[in-house]
Amino acid sequence: MMNPEQIRQRIQDMLQQGPLAGLSGEIKLLLQSQLQALLTSADLVSREEFDVQSEALRRTRQRLEELEARLSVLEQQQP
């Protein structure tokens, strides 16, 4: 998850570059506070954490498929 300082820095970078650079100081402050509130409440995760969770999900799905196959074999063996 991005820490608040990283979020603040990214917002600052956005406001200082491109079409947002020409905005007045007051509008920049308002936009910055709104963007920071939005990003902070978005509950973002890092790419590393996403990859770890994706791998855990992949293993869980694989295990579920194996168990379903075993259950199917056992059900077919019943008289």
C-alpha distance (Angstrom), angle and dihedral (degrees) to the residues before:
residue distance angle dihedral
M1 . . .
M2 3.78 . .
N3 3.75 113.7 .
P4 3.82 119.9 -128.6
E5 3.80 92.3 -104.6
Q6 3.81 91.8 56.7
I7 3.80 90.2 48.9
R8 3.79 91.5 49.0
Q9 3.79 91.7 49.2
R10 3.80 93.2 50.1
I11 3.78 90.8 50.3
Q12 3.82 90.4 49.7
D13 3.81 90.2 50.5
M14 3.81 91.7 50.4
L15 3.79 92.5 49.8
Q16 3.80 93.7 49.1
Q17 3.80 96.5 49.0
G18 3.79 136.9 58.3
P19 3.78 124.7 -3.5
L20 3.81 93.0 -19.1
A21 3.80 92.1 64.1
G22 3.83 92.0 79.3
L23 3.79 96.1 57.1
S24 3.79 120.2 112.6
G25 3.80 118.8 -100.0
E26 3.79 93.8 -109.0
I27 3.80 93.5 51.1
K28 3.81 90.4 46.8
L29 3.80 91.1 53.4
L30 3.80 91.8 49.0
L31 3.80 92.2 46.8
Q32 3.79 91.3 45.7
S33 3.79 93.7 52.4
Q34 3.81 92.2 46.9
L35 3.81 93.3 47.9
Q36 3.79 92.3 46.6
A37 3.81 91.7 50.5
L38 3.80 90.9 48.7
L39 3.79 95.0 48.2
T40 3.79 93.8 43.6
S41 3.80 92.0 53.1
A42 3.82 93.2 44.0
D43 3.83 92.3 83.4
L44 3.81 94.0 -137.6
V45 3.79 123.5 -171.0
S46 3.78 130.1 -151.1
R47 3.79 121.2 -106.3
E48 3.80 89.0 -113.7
E49 3.81 92.4 55.2
F50 3.82 90.2 45.7
D51 3.81 90.9 52.4
V52 3.82 91.9 48.2
Q53 3.80 91.6 51.0
S54 3.83 91.8 45.1
E55 3.79 90.5 53.7
A56 3.81 91.5 48.3
L57 3.80 89.5 50.9
R58 3.80 91.3 48.5
R59 3.83 91.0 52.8
T60 3.79 91.0 46.5
R61 3.79 91.8 51.8
Q62 3.80 90.7 48.2
R63 3.80 91.1 50.9
L64 3.81 90.9 47.8
E65 3.80 91.0 52.3
E66 3.81 90.1 50.2
L67 3.80 91.9 50.1
E68 3.81 91.8 47.1
A69 3.81 89.6 52.1
R70 3.81 91.4 49.6
L71 3.80 90.9 48.1
S72 3.79 90.7 50.5
V73 3.82 90.9 52.6
L74 3.82 91.2 49.0
E75 3.79 91.9 48.8
Q76 3.80 90.8 52.0
Q77 3.81 91.2 50.4
Q78 3.79 92.8 57.6
P79 3.83 114.6 100.6
